[in-house]
Amino acid sequence: MKRIINPMEPPPTAPNPLDSLPHGPEFRFVDAIVELEPGRRAVGTYLLKGSEDFLRGHFPAQPILPAVIMVEAIAQVAGVALQSDSQIPAMPDLRLTAIRNVKILGTAVPSETLQIEATIQGRMGNLVQAAGSVRVGDRLIAEGQVTMSGGSKEPVLAPTA
């Protein structure tokens, strides 16, 4: 069943789907999830504001969104779709582990809103494959496949000073 999420009026008791991601808000390249088919598919949006630190050097006087961030955004939206399935336990330590067949067909500049779509293609143990795309309006600017893994039982060690 497709569920449309209105980011302007979330239900007061509904959790934010982005909270299922393992990293903090400082490293999210998705502002809102606007469509969600739990465990199968999600669509998110990201407004490229122009104030992001990574744009200062990419490129001075002509900032454009780095391609690797588009790939990360696809993985993040896929992660939300994956972790939202109430029939399958969430995967701890979910990580992007591989990318395949990625094509960068365009770019985004400040003030443009990206639409990021990801569809879960399959699962095998702790590996999950998803296909995704990034669009700005009607322009397809990136597409490809990401593989994620999770479920590590080994503790993640914090760096020592």
N, C-alpha and C positions, 0 to 999 in steps of 0.2 A: 504494500500500500504506500503510495506517495504521500508525503507530508510536506506541506509548504510552511516554511517558517518565516514569520514577519519579524525581522530584527528590531523594528521600531516598537513593537508591542509584545515582548515575550511574556508567556504566562508566568505569574509570580512564583510558582513552584517548579517550573521547568528548569532543569540544569542547562547551562550553556554547552552545546555540543563541542565547542572548541576546548573546553576544559578536559576533554578526553585525550588531548595531545600531551606528549611527555615533556615538552619544553614550555618555557614561560612565555608570557605575552610579548616580551621584548624580541622574541625570535619567531613570531607568527607572521605569516604572509597571507593571512586570511582574516578579514575583519568580521565577516558574518557568513553563516551557512543559510542559504536561501531555499534550498531543496534538500530533502533527505529521504532516502529509501533505506532504512536501517539494514546494515550489513551488505548492501548492494551498490549504492550510488549516492553521491552528494554533489552539490554545486555550491560554491562559495564565491564571495566577492572580496576584492582588495582594492582600496583607493591608494594609488601611488601619489602621496601628498607632495613630495618634492623636498621635504625636510629630513628624509631618512639619511643617516650618516653615510651609508654606502654610495649614495648618489654624488657626494662631494668629489670623489675621484673617478667616477664612472659616468660621464666624462665631464671635466670642468667646462662650463659654458654650454654644454649640450648633454645634460644628464639623461641616461636611458637605463631602464631596468635590466640588471644583469641576467643572463640566461639561466645561470645556476639557481637564481631565486625563483624563476618560473618553475623549474623542476622541483624545487623544495615546496612550492605552493601546491603543485599537483600531489606530492606525497602527503602534505598536511591534510588536504581535502580527502584523499584516499584513507588516511588514518582515521578521520572522523567517521567516514562511512563504515569502515571496518569495526571500530570500537563501539558503534551504536547498535549492533545486533544483540537484542536481549536474549536470544537463544544460544549464543556462544559467548563464553566469558571473554572479557577484555584481555588483550595481550599486554603483560607488563613489559617495560623496557622496549617498546616499539621503536624500531630504527629503520631508516632508509638504508638498504644494503646493496642495491644495484639499480642501474638505469639502463634502458635499452631502447633502441630505435628512436631516440630523441631527435626531433627536428625543430630548429628555431627558424621560424618563417617571418618574423617581424619583431617589433619591440614596442615597449610602452614608455611614455614620457610622463612627467609630473602632471597631475590633474586628471589622468585617465583612470578609469575603473576597470579592473580585470575581472573576468568571469572565469572561474576555475572549475572544471568538471572532472570527476574521477569515478570510474566504475571498477568494482572488484571483479577480476576475471577468474580467479581461482585461489584455492588454499591447499597447502600440502604441509601438514605438521605445523611448524612455527613460521613457515614462509607464506607470504601472500603476494600475489601479483595483481597490479591494477593498471589500467590504461587511463590516460587523462589528456586534457587539452586546456589551453589558456586562450581566451579571446578578449579583444577590446572591441566592443560593439560587434559588428559583423566580421571583423578581421580575425582570422585564426593566426595567432602569433607563436604558438608552441604546441607540440604534441609528443607523446611518447609513453613508455611503460616504466613503471617503478616496481621494484620488489622491496618488500619490508619484512622484517623479522622481529620476533619478540618472544617473550616467555623465558628469558634467561633466568636461571635460578642462582647464578653467581652474583654476589653483591658487586655493585659498582663502587670502586674505591675513589674517595675524594682525594684530590691532589694535596700533597703535603707542602708546607711552606719551606 
